[in-house]
């Protein structure tokens, strides 16, 4: 799997990961502006490209992990498709986690990412946590402690 390539500083390739409803569409639209992606549950990987200042940014949306509309094989196929859409490979995997909808089974997302993309993917993964503003400080601290 190819990741950041030398001499490619004018382009940025992002692959969004997360469960359905985590806010991937909102993040894409915030980066690219407007409604580049409709906010809906998707069963296929799709790409949208835009220009932000002097960079071309390609954002690949993926189906949500634990998507009940896809078999494990179909999910893996769409995740592999996301890599080909981000050819020659993504600069970053952006894992979107919504604290408002976080479920215990989402802890398994790390294993799923490793299973599909390999352990090397974690070197290129950033976690974006949304929904913190709707939690009290106490609930936030309890959430963090439970993750340790």
C-alpha positions in Angstrom: 0.0 0.0 0.0 1.4 3.4 -1.0 1.1 6.4 1.3 2.6 9.9 1.1 4.8 10.3 -2.0 7.6 12.8 -2.4 7.0 15.8 -4.6 3.3 15.7 -4.0 2.9 18.7 -1.8 0.2 20.4 -3.9 -2.2 17.5 -3.4 -3.7 16.0 -0.3 -5.5 12.7 -0.3 -7.7 11.9 2.7 -9.7 8.7 3.4 -12.5 9.1 5.9 -13.2 6.2 8.2 -15.8 5.7 10.9 -19.2 4.2 11.7 -22.4 5.3 9.9 -23.6 8.5 11.4 -20.3 9.5 12.9 -20.2 12.8 10.9 -18.0 12.0 8.0 -20.2 13.9 5.5 -20.1 17.0 7.8 -16.3 16.9 8.0 -16.0 16.5 4.2 -18.3 19.4 3.5 -16.5 21.5 6.1 -13.2 20.9 4.4 -14.4 21.2 0.8 -17.1 23.8 1.4 -20.8 23.5 0.6 -22.6 20.3 0.2 -20.0 18.3 -1.7 -21.4 15.1 -0.3 -25.0 14.4 0.6 -25.4 13.5 4.3 -26.6 9.9 4.0 -25.6 6.4 4.8 -23.4 5.2 1.9 -22.7 1.6 0.9 -20.0 2.6 -1.7 -16.7 4.4 -1.5 -16.8 7.7 -3.3 -14.4 10.6 -3.9 -14.8 14.3 -4.2 -12.0 16.7 -5.0 -11.8 20.4 -4.3 -9.3 23.2 -4.1 -8.5 24.9 -0.7 -6.2 27.8 -1.2 -3.2 26.4 -3.1 -3.9 22.7 -2.6 -6.1 20.2 -4.3 -7.8 18.0 -1.7 -9.3 14.6 -2.5 -11.6 13.2 0.2 -12.7 9.6 -0.2 -15.8 8.7 1.8 -16.2 5.1 2.9 -19.2 3.1 4.1 -19.5 3.0 7.8 -18.0 0.2 9.8 -20.6 -2.2 11.2 -22.9 -1.2 8.4 -25.8 -3.6 8.5 -26.4 -3.1 4.8 -23.1 -4.7 3.8 -21.5 -8.1 4.4 -18.0 -8.2 5.8 -16.8 -9.1 2.3 -18.6 -6.1 0.7 -17.2 -3.7 3.3 -13.7 -4.9 2.7 -14.2 -4.6 -1.0 -15.4 -1.0 -0.6 -12.5 -0.2 1.8 -10.0 -1.5 -0.9 -11.8 0.6 -3.5 -11.2 3.7 -1.3 -7.4 3.1 -1.7 -7.7 2.9 -5.4 -9.7 6.1 -5.5 -6.9 7.8 -3.5 -4.3 6.6 -6.0 -1.4 6.3 -5.5 -2.4 6.1 -1.8 -3.8 8.2 0.9 -1.7 10.7 2.8 -4.0 10.2 5.9 -6.8 8.1 7.2 -9.1 10.3 9.2 -11.0 8.3 11.7 -14.2 10.2 12.8 -15.6 9.3 16.2 -18.8 10.9 17.4 -19.0 10.9 21.2 -22.8 11.4 21.1 -23.3 8.1 19.3 -20.3 6.2 20.5 -21.1 2.5 21.2 -19.0 -0.1 22.9 -18.7 -2.2 19.7 -16.9 0.8 18.1 -13.9 -0.1 20.1 -13.5 -2.9 17.6 -12.9 -0.4 14.8 -9.2 -0.4 15.5 -9.0 -4.2 14.9 -11.1 -3.8 11.7 -8.8 -1.1 10.3 -5.8 -3.2 11.0 -7.5 -6.3 9.5 -8.4 -4.4 6.3 -5.5 -2.0 5.8 -2.7 -3.5 7.9 -0.9 -2.2 11.0 1.1 0.3 8.8 -2.2 2.3 8.4 -2.0 3.5 12.0 1.2 5.5 11.2 -1.1 7.5 8.9 -4.2 7.7 11.0 -5.6 10.7 12.8 -8.6 10.5 15.1 -11.1 13.3 15.0 -13.5 13.3 17.9 -16.8 15.2 17.5 -19.6 15.8 20.0 -17.4 16.8 22.9 -19.2 20.1 23.3 -22.4 18.3 24.2 -20.8 16.4 27.1 -20.2 17.7 30.6 -16.6 17.9 31.8 -17.3 15.0 34.2 -18.8 12.8 31.4 -15.8 13.6 29.2 -13.4 12.6 31.9 -15.3 9.4 32.6 -15.2 8.6 28.9 -11.5 9.1 28.7 -10.8 7.0 31.8 -12.9 4.1 30.3 -10.7 4.1 27.2 -7.5 3.6 29.2 
